[in-house]
Amino acid sequence: MELSDLKYDADGLIPCVVQDADTLEVLMVAWMNEESLRQTLDSGETVFWSRSRQELWRKGATSGNVQKLVELRYDCDGDTLLALVHPAGPACHTGARSCFYRTLA
């Protein structure tokens, strides 16, 4: 599959679930566009699209909590990505290891 063959939404974005490659813990969900996806593959570290800032952001660029890419998968429909990573620190901006640290039910 080519990057352009993936199914991006109307804004040119695709969700990316980020999972620890060793523990399989889900760390976060972020958005990618074709450019951030290309940069992730080229650099070996996750790069996302910030919907609020409308710009690319390399995970850990300021915090040092980079995510080294182990494998990047896409689902059966080609509309969601799964990044298996080795995290260098917490994934969440709150300092929690995972963004999914709260329980709803």
Helices and strands as residue ranges (DSSP letters): G 3-5, E 14-20, E 26-32, H 34-43, E 47-50, E 55-58, E 67-74, E 81-87
